[in-house]
Each structure stands twice: as structure tokens, then as C-alpha cells.
Amino acid sequence: MYLSDDTRVTVRSNPIVHETLDGEAVIINLQSGTYYSLQGVGAVLWQDVVASTTVAALGERISAEAGLSGDAARAAVERFVAGLHDEALVAVEPPPTGAPSDGPALPDDLG
């Protein structure tokens, strides 16, 4: 799976439920019935994913929390996101491609 820095990682809204208490993130895939537990840095990263984050932001967080930098941080984030994605816990949204659009034109009296 290719992940650019701008790739957005978000929790799948259904059938996933989760709760973080006392530094432990408990995640349940209701479709498969599988329970997951993340502690330490994993629980911190999960909270960022819950808030919808980018791969770059996860890299910064893991650098701060685990003291990893450069290639080691990037590799750890890629493994983390790929693992969550493989278990169908997160959606990975590639960044938009192409040039930004100006959008629809506003009427003259609003522009």
C-alpha cells in the first residue's frame, strides 16, 4: 500500500466501535467480532486516527512519542496504518490529484 504524507487515515465508522481508557485503546470490529487492544504509542496514534489525521502527522507523533525519526518513523507508521487497514479498522484516503478547482462561480452580487 502506497502512503503519501498527505494520505488521510480515518476510523471506519461502521462496524467499528472503540474506546480509550487509561492509556489503552480497545477497538472492536463488530462484523468479525474481533477485539483489539492498543497501548502506549499505539493508543496515542489511535487517538490521532480517531480525529482523522495524515500520514505525515502520524510520523510527527511517533517521532515525539517513541523517539523515532526519519526512515524508522516512516516505516513504523506504514506498518501501523497497513495493519489497521488489513484488519478493516481504518479507511485510507489518498490525497486529491490534479490542480485545485476554482469551484462554481458566485453570482456577481456575491463575488
N, C-alpha and C positions, 0 to 999 in steps of 0.2 A: 504494500500500500504506500503510495507516494503522499507525503505530507509536506506542504509548503509552510512557511512561517505564518501565512495568513489563513491557513485552513482552520475553520471553526469546529470545535468539538462541543457537543451538547448531549445532555441525557435524553435518551428516547423516552417520550412521555408515556407510552403505553407499550407494553405491560410491565414497566419498571416502577418499583417503589423503593424509597431509600430514606435513611435517617442517619444522622451523625450525632453521636453522644459520647462525651468523654474521650474524644480523640479517635473514635472508631466509627468508620462509615460502614453501615450494613445495607446491602443492596440485594433486592430480591427480583428475579425475573419471574413474574407470575405465570408466564406462558410455559417456561420449562420447569418451574418450581425450584430453581437453583438459587441458593443463598451465597452471598459473597461478603467477605469482611476485609476492609482495608484499614490499616493502622499506620501511624507515623506519617511519613511523607505521602504515602498513598492516600490517606484520608484527607490530607491538606489539598492534594491535587484534585481529588474528587470534588471538594467544595468549589474549586475553580471551574470544573466541568459543569457542575450544577448551575453556576452563574453564567454559563456559556462563555467559553474562552477560546483563545487561539493557541496554536502550537507554540508560537513564539512566547506567549505569556506563560505557558506551562514550563517552557525551558528556563525562563527567568525565575519562576517559582522554585523549580527543582534545584537551580543553582543556589538560591538563597537558603533553602531548607536542608539540602543534602551536601552542599559544598561542591557540587559537580560543576564543571564548566566546559565550554566548547563542545567537542565531539562526544564526550561522555554524557553531557546533559542531553544533547540531541538524541543520542541512541537510547537513553533511558526513557525519554518522552515518547519516542517512536514505539518502543516495546510496550509502554503503559497504554497508549492510545490503541495500538493494534490489539492488545489483549482485551481491552474493553469492547472494542468493535467486534472482535471474533466471538465474544460472548453475547453480542446483540444488546449491549447496555448503553451504547452511545451511537449518535449519528455523527458522521464526519462530512462536513460541507466544504467542498473545495471553494477557494476564493473565486469571485466572478472573473470571467475572462473578457478581454476586449476593452475598448475605451469606454469610459463612463458616458452615459446618455444624459442629454440635457433635460430629458423628460418632456412631458407635454407643455406646450406653450400656454402661458397665462393670458387671459383676456387683457387687452390694452389698459383697461381701467384698474387692473390689479397689479400690473407689472411696473 
